[in-house]
Amino acid sequence: MLTRFQQIESVHDLRDYVNTTICTRYQLQKGVFSLTERVLLRGGKPCGIYFCLHGPRATKFTAIWETDHNQVLFYGCHGERFLKTQLLKRPIRESAAA
């Protein structure tokens, strides 16, 4: 499994990075398939974000931003991990009052 190092400034940039990485890996046209996300909680507190790209023929490709170690783990449609990206600094979260 490959490990990359990446500097990402915001959660918006992280979302774009996840979408681009998955689309490039599986030769999908970016922007055609929907990307959903869900905040992960541990003990009632946010601990990450789960991203899911809904690809062709009901396939799903996922990535998890794990905030404790500030890394993004990418998984294929069969659950195999294909990439780990270590973020150089924490992305700035978008404010709810924006």
Buried (B, 14 or more C-beta within 10 A) or exposed (E): EEEEEBEBEEBEBBBBBBBEBBBEEBEBEEEEBEBEBEEBEEEEEEBBBBBBBEBEEEBBBBBBBBBEEBBBBBBBBEEEBBBBBEBEEEBEBEEEEE
